[in-house]
Amino acid sequence: MSVNTNNIYGEISITDEAIANFVYYASLECYGIVELVPYSILDSVTALFTRKNTVKGVRIRTSGDRIFIDVHVIVKHGVSIKAGAESLKEFVKYRVERFTGMLVDTVNVNIKGVKL
């Protein structure tokens, strides 16, 4: 899938994979985020045996010009989980909206673990 929009110059189409890559790198810039992890073991095994390119820890769903983002992360020990998750949600939403020009409907942050 992809999100599409039109302006006076023509049509713009952005694939889910491009958005997922952008979300991956934007998430790593956020304070307290150590790494992104696959959202399930089945998805990580499936990615090994298929040619489908998936971005580790990010799932993008689109509907029209709206974007729904799921991020699966490991946070740094000592960082407030609530504050880190809220910061990540706001940062990713802001960056993706500026990058795509589309509306981000939701950013769901799933904390999968804590590392030192």
Sequence and secondary structure as in RCSB ss.txt:
>XXXX:A:sequence
MSVNTNNIYGEISITDEAIANFVYYASLECYGIVELVPYSILDSVTALFTRKNTVKGVRIRTSGDRIFIDVHVIV
KHGVSIKAGAESLKEFVKYRVERFTGMLVDTVNVNIKGVKL
>XXXX:A:secstr
 EEEEEETTEEEEEEHHHHHHHHHHHHHHSTTEEEE  S HHHHHHHHHSS    TTEEEEEETTEEEEEEEEEE
ETTS HHHHHHHHHHHHHHHHHHHHSSEEEEEEEEEEEEE 
